[in-house]
Amino acid sequence: MAGLGVIGIAAIALMASASPLARWTLAETLAPQRVLPLLGLGAAFGMGGARTLGAAFLLLGVGLIVGFAAQDRLLQMLDVFPQAAIHLFMTGPISYLAAGAALASGKRLGTWLTPITALVVGAMLALVIKLTDPSLHEPAYTWTPVLIAFWIVGGVSMTLRAFWRSWFAIFGRILGSWLLAIGLLYGGASLVPKRQPPPAAPLPEFNQPIPGFPGKDQQQP
C-alpha cells in the first residue's frame, strides 16, 4: 500500500508541470501542514483495537460527508475566531489538537476519543478541500484529496498494526504531545493581530520653510 502511494505521488510530481490538479495536489493536499495531522490520526487508528479501527474509519467518512454537506454552517460557527478567513477558519489547529489529544490520551481513553477525533478531522479536511479548491466544483478536486487522506491514514495504521511493538505506545504519546504543541502554537500565532506600520510622516509642501533653516524673509542681503 505504501509502495503504490509513493508511485502515485511520483506520477503526480511528473504531471505537475502540465496538470493544474497535480500542482494543486502537491501544494495543498500533500503539504506538510495537511499531512501531519493525518499521520497522527493514522497512528491513533493503529494503536486502537479492531472495533475502534472500524468505527474510526467509518466516522472519518461521516466527518467528510458532514463537512461537505454542512460547509456553510460549519464556517459560520468557526467564524467566531479573529481573522478566521485568513487562516482557513482554524481548520489546521483544530485538526492538530484533535489528533494530538487522541494520541496523548493513552490506549484506554483513546479507544473512545479516536472515533470522535476521526469525525472532527474528517469535517475539517472537507472544509479545507472546499476552501482551497481553485476549480468550479470539479469532482476530481474533491475525490483526489479524499483518496489521499484515506491512503495516509490507512497506510500508517495498518503498518503499525502489522509491526506492533510495545514501545509504540510511548512514541504515540510523544507524537501526540508534539501535535498538541504545534496546534497551540499555530492557533495562538493565528489569533495574534498583525501590527500595522506607523503612518509615514507627511512631506513638507513645495516652497514651505524647513524647520531649522531661515526663510526668505529672514535671509540677510
N, C-alpha and C positions, 0 to 999 in steps of 0.2 A: 504493500500500500504506500509506504514511504517512497519507494523507488518510482512508482507510477506518478506520484505527486511531483517529484523532482524533475522527471521527464516533462511533465506538463508545464512546470514553471520555466524550464529551459525553452520550451516551444513558445511560451508567451513572450519571453525576453527576445527571441529571434523575430517575432512578429511585431514587436513594439514600434519599429520604425514605419510600418505600413498600416497598422491597425489601431484606431483610436481606443477600441475596447481593451487591447493588450496594454497600451500605455496607461490607461486609467487603472487597470488591474494592478500593474506594478506600482503605481504611485499611491493608490488608495487602499485596495484590498490587501496587498502584501506589504504595506508599510509597517515598520516595526511597532508603532503605537497601536495598530489594529491587530497585529498578530499576537502580541504578548498576552493580552487578556485571554485569547483563545487557547494559548498554550497552558496558561494557568487553569482554565476551565477543563481542558483535556486531562491535566494532571489530577484535578479533583475527581473527574469521572473515573480515572483509572484506580484511584485509591478506595473507591466505594465497593459495595457488594454488587451482585448481579442485578438485584431488584433496583438498587439505586442507579445503576448504569442505564437500565432500560427506561426508568422514569425520567432520568436526566435528559436523555436523548429525545424522548417524547416531548418534554417541556421546552427543550431548546427549539424544536419545531413549532410548538404552540406560541412561544415568545416571538418568533419571527412572524407568524401569522398575525398576532396581535399588533406588533409594531407596524406591519404594512397596512392593516385594516383600520387601526385607530391612530394613524400618524398625527392628524391634526389635534386630536385630544391630548396625546402624549406631549406634543410640542407645546401646547398651551399650559400643561402642568409644569413642564421644565422651564418655561419662560420666566419663572419667578427668580431665577439666578441672574445676578448682574452680568451684562454683556453675554447673555446666553447664546444669541445668534452668532456672535463672532467665534465662539468656541464649540460649535456644533451642539449646542444645548446640553453641554456637560455629559454627553454620552460616553466619552472616553474615561473620565474619572469615575463615573458610576460603574462602568464595566470593570475597571481595575479594582475598585473597592469590593464589588460583589465576588469576583474570582478570588481575590486575596482573602476575604472572610471565609469562603468555603474551604480553602486550603489551611488557613491558620487555625481553624476551629477544632481540628483533630478528627479522628475517624468517627467517633460516636456522634458528635454533634453534626459533623459533615454529612452523615447519612441523611439527615433531614434538611440540611442547609443547601446541599449541592443541587437538588432539583429546583429549589426556589431560585438559586443563582443562575441556573440554566435558563429559566424563564426571563429573568431580568436581562441577562447578557443577550439573549435572542432578540428581545424587544429593542435594546439599544443598537444592536447590529442592524436591524431593519431600518431604524431611523437614520443611521449613518449612511446606509446604502442609498436611501432616497435623498438625503441632504447633499450627497456628493455626486449624484447621478448627473452627468453632463448631457445625456440624451433626452429625447422627448418620450419618456416611459418605454424605451425599447426593452423587451423582455430579457435580452442577453445581459443587460447591465444589472439585472436582478438575480437571475439564477446562477450566474458565474460566481459572484462573491458568496452566495449561499452554499454552493457546492464546495468552494474552497474552505469555508468555515467548518463544514461538516468533515472535510478531509483532515484539517488540522486537529480538530478535537478528537475525531475517531482514531487518527494515527497515533497521537500521544497516549490516549487512554488504553488502546489495545497493546501498544508497546510496553507500557508499564505493567499491565496485567500479564503479559507473556513472559517478561523477565523480572518478575517481582522479587525484591529484596527487602528485608526488614528495615533497612535504613532509609528506604524511600519515604517513609512517614516523616522522618526528621527533615529530609530535604523538602518535603511538601510544606511543612510549617515555615521553613526558612523562605521558600519561594513565596508563600502567602504573605509573609511579613514584608518582603520586598514589594509585592504588588500593592499592599495597603499603603506603604510609604510613598510609592510612586503616585497612587491615586490621590493621596492627601496633598502631596507637593504640587501635582499637576492641577488639581482642583483649586488649591489655595492660590497658586500663581494666576489662574484664570480669573479669580474673583477680585484680585487687586486692580483697582482702576489705574489706567495709564496716566502718567503725568503729562500735562500739557506744557509745551515750551512757553517760557515767558514772552509776552508781546515785545516785538522789536521796538526800540526807541525811534520816534519819528525823526526823520532827517530835516535839517534846517531848510527853510524855503530859500529860493534864489534871491540874492541881494539882501538877505537878512543878516544883521550883525552877529558874529560868532562870539560867544562869551569869552572874555579874556583879551580880546583884540579891540582896539579903538575903532569906532565907526568913522564915517566920512566927516561928520560934524565935529569929531574930536581930534582929527589929524591936524598937525601943525603945518603951516605953509613952508 
